[in-house]
Amino acid sequence: MKGITKHDIESMDKVYRLNLINSLSGIKPVNLVGTQSKHNITNLAIVSSVVHLSTSPALMGFMQRPTAVPRHTYRNIHETGVFSINMVNTGFTDKAHYTSAKFDDSQSEFDRCGLTPHFFKESKAPCVAESPLKILLRFEEEYFIKSSGTILIVGSIQSVYLPEKAVDAAGMIDMEGLETAGVSGLNTYYNVTKKATYPYARVGQFPQNQISNP
């Protein structure tokens, strides 16, 4: 087994280090954060750090990169107080990936990347029409991570839009059916395949014989 020390990591070529460290957390969900500036210019940012934070209240968050340089998403969220999270599926990973290019703030990633903005009446935040799962959020708070200069953005869920058939009787969303894409590192995308569903874990009830296979 290969061992990699902190010294090894700090001595690596920059691109190699970026690829390695970003891959360590495995395959993650990939989403597009949609915002709009006070001048009504739409914006998209691809992120792989969206996390569930709370069920009641319903909260989600994502990590914002350091703001030492202009970050249009961060600025727009503070200007408007709203944003959207849009699941990327395997049908448009190429377009979603291209939103990571450093476009000028006068340019919309929707236009440059061939994606379609869609607005719901309850929010100024644009959603991605091509996305099968769209979440509208209101900005609630943020937490500065001193050691990295990154920021955890916290939003409360205001609305969710997805196909009715994608939610089962228990409230579980069929991510395979939505053709959800996953990402490892910065630019390698994967399909999502359901393996099994297990019951709620209780001591003394090992789920060996209670597996629900797809």
C-alpha positions as CSV (number, residue, x, y, z in Angstrom):
1,M,0.0,0.0,0.0
2,K,1.3,3.4,-1.0
3,G,1.9,5.9,1.8
4,I,1.7,9.7,1.1
5,T,2.8,12.1,3.8
6,K,1.9,15.7,4.4
7,H,5.4,16.6,3.2
8,D,4.8,14.6,0.0
9,I,1.6,16.5,-0.6
10,E,3.1,19.9,-0.1
11,S,6.0,19.0,-2.5
12,M,3.7,17.8,-5.3
13,D,3.2,19.5,-8.6
14,K,0.2,21.9,-8.2
15,V,-2.1,20.2,-10.7
16,Y,-1.3,16.7,-9.5
17,R,-2.0,17.8,-5.9
18,L,-5.3,19.4,-6.9
19,N,-6.4,16.2,-8.6
20,L,-5.3,13.9,-5.8
21,I,-6.7,15.9,-2.8
22,N,-10.0,16.6,-4.6
23,S,-10.4,12.9,-5.4
24,L,-9.8,11.7,-1.8
25,S,-13.4,12.3,-0.8
26,G,-14.6,10.0,-3.5
27,I,-17.6,10.4,-5.9
28,K,-19.8,13.3,-4.9
29,P,-23.0,14.7,-6.2
30,V,-22.5,17.5,-8.7
31,N,-24.8,20.5,-8.8
32,L,-25.1,23.9,-10.4
33,V,-25.8,26.9,-8.1
34,G,-28.0,29.4,-9.9
35,T,-28.0,33.1,-8.9
36,Q,-28.8,36.5,-10.5
37,S,-27.1,39.8,-9.9
38,K,-28.9,43.0,-9.0
39,H,-28.5,43.9,-12.7
40,N,-30.4,40.8,-13.7
41,I,-27.5,38.9,-15.1
42,T,-27.9,35.2,-14.5
43,N,-25.0,33.1,-13.2
44,L,-24.2,29.4,-12.7
45,A,-21.4,27.8,-10.6
46,I,-20.7,24.1,-10.6
47,V,-20.1,22.7,-7.1
48,S,-19.5,19.2,-5.6
49,S,-19.9,20.3,-2.0
50,V,-23.6,20.5,-1.6
51,V,-24.6,18.9,1.8
52,H,-27.8,18.2,3.8
53,L,-27.6,20.2,7.1
54,S,-31.0,19.8,8.7
55,T,-34.4,18.3,8.1
56,S,-36.4,20.6,10.4
57,P,-35.8,23.3,9.4
58,A,-34.9,22.1,6.0
59,L,-31.4,23.4,5.4
60,M,-28.8,22.7,2.8
61,G,-25.3,24.2,2.3
62,F,-22.3,24.3,0.0
63,M,-18.7,25.4,0.3
64,Q,-17.8,28.8,-1.3
65,R,-14.2,29.1,-2.5
66,P,-12.1,31.9,-1.0
67,T,-13.3,35.4,-1.9
68,A,-9.8,37.0,-2.2
69,V,-10.8,37.2,-5.9
70,P,-14.3,38.2,-7.2
71,R,-16.9,35.4,-6.7
72,H,-20.0,36.2,-8.7
73,T,-22.1,33.5,-6.9
74,Y,-21.2,34.8,-3.5
75,R,-21.9,38.4,-4.4
76,N,-25.2,37.6,-6.0
77,I,-26.4,35.6,-3.0
78,H,-25.7,38.6,-0.8
79,E,-27.3,41.0,-3.2
80,T,-30.5,39.1,-3.6
81,G,-30.7,36.7,-0.7
82,V,-31.7,33.7,-2.8
83,F,-30.1,31.0,-4.9
84,S,-31.0,27.6,-6.5
85,I,-29.3,24.2,-6.4
86,N,-29.8,22.2,-9.6
87,M,-28.8,18.6,-9.9
88,V,-26.6,17.7,-12.9
89,N,-27.6,14.6,-14.7
90,T,-25.6,12.6,-17.2
91,G,-27.3,14.3,-20.2
92,F,-25.4,17.6,-19.7
93,T,-22.3,17.1,-17.7
94,D,-20.2,18.7,-20.5
95,K,-22.2,21.9,-20.4
96,A,-22.3,21.9,-16.6
97,H,-18.5,21.4,-16.4
98,Y,-17.9,24.4,-18.7
99,T,-19.5,26.7,-16.2
100,S,-16.3,26.5,-14.2
101,A,-14.6,28.7,-16.8
102,K,-13.7,32.2,-15.7
103,F,-16.4,34.2,-17.5
104,D,-16.7,37.9,-17.0
105,D,-19.5,39.0,-14.7
106,S,-21.2,40.6,-17.7
107,Q,-21.6,37.2,-19.3
108,S,-24.1,34.6,-18.3
109,E,-23.0,31.0,-17.9
110,F,-26.5,30.0,-19.1
111,D,-25.8,31.7,-22.5
112,R,-22.2,30.7,-22.8
113,C,-22.7,27.0,-21.8
114,G,-25.9,26.3,-23.7
115,L,-28.2,25.9,-20.7
116,T,-31.7,27.3,-20.2
117,P,-32.7,29.6,-17.3
118,H,-36.1,28.9,-15.8
119,F,-37.7,31.1,-13.1
120,F,-40.4,30.1,-10.7
121,K,-42.7,32.9,-9.5
122,E,-41.6,32.6,-5.8
123,S,-37.9,33.4,-6.4
124,K,-35.5,35.7,-8.3
125,A,-32.9,32.8,-8.5
126,P,-32.7,31.2,-11.9
127,C,-33.0,27.4,-12.1
128,V,-31.6,25.1,-14.8
129,A,-34.4,23.9,-17.1
130,E,-32.4,20.9,-18.1
131,S,-32.0,19.7,-14.4
132,P,-34.5,17.1,-13.2
133,L,-34.2,18.3,-9.6
134,K,-34.4,22.0,-8.8
135,I,-34.2,23.4,-5.3
136,L,-34.9,27.1,-4.4
137,L,-33.3,28.4,-1.3
138,R,-33.1,31.5,0.8
139,F,-29.8,32.5,2.2
140,E,-29.7,32.2,6.0
141,E,-26.1,32.4,7.3
142,E,-22.5,31.6,6.5
143,Y,-19.5,30.3,8.4
144,F,-15.9,31.3,7.6
145,I,-13.4,28.4,7.6
146,K,-10.3,30.2,8.9
147,S,-7.8,27.5,8.0
148,S,-8.7,27.5,4.3
149,G,-10.4,30.8,3.7
150,T,-13.5,29.0,2.4
151,I,-17.1,29.8,3.5
152,L,-20.0,27.4,4.2
153,I,-23.1,29.0,2.7
154,V,-26.3,27.9,4.5
155,G,-29.7,28.2,2.8
156,S,-33.3,27.2,3.8
157,I,-35.3,25.2,1.3
158,Q,-38.2,27.2,0.0
159,S,-39.4,25.0,-2.9
160,V,-38.4,21.7,-4.6
161,Y,-39.3,20.8,-8.2
162,L,-38.8,17.3,-9.6
163,P,-40.8,14.6,-11.5
164,E,-43.6,13.2,-9.4
165,K,-42.6,9.6,-10.3
166,A,-39.1,10.2,-8.9
167,V,-40.3,10.1,-5.3
168,D,-41.4,6.8,-3.8
169,A,-44.0,6.2,-1.1
170,A,-41.4,6.6,1.7
171,G,-40.2,9.9,0.3
172,M,-37.0,8.6,-1.2
173,I,-35.8,10.1,-4.4
174,D,-34.8,7.8,-7.2
175,M,-31.4,9.2,-8.1
176,E,-30.7,6.4,-10.7
177,G,-34.0,7.2,-12.4
178,L,-33.1,10.8,-12.6
179,E,-29.8,9.8,-14.2
180,T,-27.8,11.7,-11.6
181,A,-24.2,12.4,-12.3
182,G,-21.4,12.1,-9.7
183,V,-18.0,13.7,-9.9
184,S,-14.6,12.7,-8.6
185,G,-11.9,15.3,-8.4
186,L,-12.4,18.3,-10.6
187,N,-13.3,16.8,-14.0
188,T,-14.2,13.1,-13.9
189,Y,-17.9,12.3,-14.0
190,Y,-19.8,9.0,-13.2
191,N,-23.2,7.4,-13.5
192,V,-25.1,6.6,-10.3
193,T,-26.5,3.1,-10.0
194,K,-28.6,1.9,-7.1
195,K,-27.2,-1.1,-5.3
196,A,-29.5,-1.7,-2.3
197,T,-31.9,-0.2,0.2
198,Y,-31.6,-1.2,3.9
199,P,-34.0,-0.7,6.7
200,Y,-33.4,1.7,9.6
201,A,-30.5,0.3,11.6
202,R,-31.4,-1.0,15.1
203,V,-29.2,-2.8,17.5
204,G,-29.9,-6.5,17.3
205,Q,-31.5,-6.3,13.9
206,F,-28.7,-6.8,11.4
207,P,-30.1,-6.1,7.9
208,Q,-28.5,-9.2,6.3
209,N,-31.8,-10.7,5.4
210,Q,-33.7,-7.5,4.9
211,I,-32.1,-6.1,1.8
212,S,-34.2,-4.5,-0.9
213,N,-32.5,-4.9,-4.2
214,P,-33.3,-2.8,-7.3
